[in-house]
């Protein structure tokens, strides 16, 4: 159990992460490094990731619920991608106990740089909601994206929400607000599936996770509320900022060696 000042800082980090994650994803950019600093040295990776998933699932639940009640996206468009994400996350968690995720960091770094460049070069990207496909094909593509990113989220995680939003904008033609709503539902499914499996294996620290989870839930609710009020243009701006921060964070990890 960390001392009280450390626990208070971890809860503050979780609050901020919940807010950011609700808008554009990337909450793991804050909580995972915070847990690395706050937990004892030598804490097993599955325990750190499991603790983080307990924290993250509260924020994604609050944010997804807020988006769903707002009507930003019909719940029928979320069902198939949500199920695909849960299936992918199950495979990702299984792999976490067998191999180390470090080899994914350079791949993720390259993907984030490409995403940021594409978004900056296309200033109108994500401003208008103009789906490119019929509902059947849209659901199928969304499910494939959710399956792959659900697997990644169960296995490693950082940047999942941001990549989901980008792909829903670039591939499906959604605006940033509706992409954020769908991404949050998909990320909720991967988080809750991963959390259940990590907790079942005993890979979490309740004394840390529960306090951080409460703070993350408050942040998630507030973030979704602000995103709905501010609209797609504001979400796009936050997206660019968070992806830039993710690039710096992962770049430092990769090039540090």
Residue pairs with C-beta under 8 A, 6 or more apart in sequence:
1 7
1 207
1 208
2 10
2 38
2 39
2 208
6 38
7 38
7 208
7 211
9 34
9 38
10 34
10 35
10 38
10 208
10 211
10 212
11 211
11 212
11 214
11 215
12 215
13 30
13 31
13 34
13 212
14 30
14 31
14 34
14 55
14 59
14 212
14 213
14 215
14 216
14 219
15 215
15 216
15 218
15 219
16 30
16 219
17 27
17 28
17 29
17 30
17 31
17 34
17 55
17 56
17 59
17 216
17 219
18 27
18 58
18 59
18 62
18 63
18 215
18 216
18 217
18 218
18 219
18 220
18 221
18 222
18 223
19 219
19 220
19 222
19 223
19 226
20 26
20 27
20 29
20 30
20 219
20 223
20 238
20 242
21 27
21 28
21 56
21 59
21 60
21 63
21 161
21 187
21 216
21 219
21 220
21 223
22 59
22 60
22 62
22 63
22 66
22 180
22 184
22 219
22 220
22 221
22 222
22 223
22 224
22 227
23 180
23 223
23 224
23 226
23 227
23 235
23 238
23 239
23 242
24 161
24 162
24 165
24 180
24 235
24 238
24 239
24 242
24 243
25 159
25 160
25 161
25 162
25 163
25 164
25 165
25 183
25 187
25 242
26 158
26 159
26 161
26 162
26 242
26 243
26 245
26 246
27 56
27 59
27 161
27 216
28 52
28 56
28 157
28 158
28 159
28 160
29 158
29 159
29 242
29 245
29 246
29 249
31 52
31 55
31 56
31 212
31 216
32 48
32 49
32 52
32 157
32 158
33 249
35 48
35 51
35 52
35 208
36 48
38 208
39 48
39 51
39 205
39 208
43 205
44 203
45 96
45 100
45 101
46 96
46 97
46 198
46 201
46 203
47 203
47 204
47 205
49 96
49 157
49 194
49 198
49 203
50 194
50 195
50 198
50 199
50 201
50 203
50 204
51 204
51 205
51 208
51 209
51 212
52 157
53 191
53 194
53 195
53 198
53 204
54 195
54 198
54 199
54 204
54 209
54 210
54 212
54 213
55 209
55 212
55 213
55 216
56 191
56 195
56 216
57 188
57 191
57 192
57 195
57 213
58 213
58 214
58 216
58 217
58 220
59 213
59 216
59 217
59 219
59 220
59 223
60 184
60 187
60 188
60 191
60 192
60 220
61 188
61 192
61 217
61 220
62 217
62 218
62 220
62 221
62 224
63 184
63 188
63 220
63 221
63 223
63 224
64 181
64 184
64 185
64 187
64 188
66 220
66 221
66 224
66 225
66 228
67 73
67 180
67 181
67 184
67 185
67 224
67 228
68 75
68 78
68 181
68 185
70 181
70 224
70 228
72 177
72 178
72 181
72 228
73 178
73 181
73 182
73 185
77 135
77 138
77 139
77 142
77 182
78 182
78 185
78 186
80 139
80 140
80 142
80 143
81 139
81 142
81 143
81 145
81 146
81 182
81 185
81 186
81 189
82 146
82 185
82 186
82 188
82 189
83 143
83 189
84 143
84 144
84 146
84 147
84 150
85 146
85 147
85 149
85 150
85 153
85 186
85 187
85 189
85 190
85 193
86 150
86 189
86 190
86 192
86 193
87 147
87 150
88 146
88 147
88 148
88 149
88 150
88 151
88 152
88 153
88 154
88 190
89 150
89 151
89 153
89 154
89 189
89 190
89 191
89 193
89 194
89 197
90 154
90 193
90 197
91 151
91 154
91 155
92 150
92 151
92 152
92 153
92 154
92 155
92 156
92 190
92 194
93 154
93 155
93 193
93 194
93 197
93 198
94 154
94 197
95 154
95 155
96 154
96 155
96 156
97 201
101 155
101 156
104 152
104 155
104 156
105 250
105 253
105 254
106 254
108 156
108 158
108 159
108 250
109 247
109 250
109 251
109 254
111 159
111 163
112 159
112 162
112 163
112 243
112 246
112 247
112 250
113 247
115 162
115 163
115 166
115 243
116 240
116 243
116 244
116 247
118 125
118 166
118 170
119 125
119 126
119 166
119 236
119 239
119 240
119 243
120 240
125 169
125 170
125 236
126 169
126 174
126 175
126 176
126 179
126 232
126 235
126 236
126 239
127 175
127 176
127 232
127 233
127 236
128 175
129 173
129 174
129 175
129 177
129 178
130 173
130 175
131 138
131 172
131 173
131 174
132 138
132 171
132 172
132 173
133 141
133 172
133 173
138 172
141 171
141 172
142 168
142 172
142 182
142 186
145 164
145 167
145 168
145 171
145 186
146 164
146 186
146 189
146 190
149 160
149 163
149 164
149 167
149 186
149 190
150 186
150 189
150 190
150 193
152 160
152 163
153 160
153 187
153 190
153 191
153 194
154 190
154 193
154 194
154 197
158 246
158 249
158 250
159 246
159 250
160 187
160 190
161 183
161 184
161 187
162 239
162 242
162 243
162 246
164 179
164 182
164 183
164 186
164 187
165 176
165 179
165 180
165 183
165 239
166 179
166 239
166 243
168 174
168 178
168 179
168 182
168 183
169 175
169 176
169 179
172 179
174 182
175 232
176 232
176 233
176 235
176 236
176 239
177 227
177 228
177 231
177 232
177 235
180 227
180 235
184 224
198 204
227 234
227 235
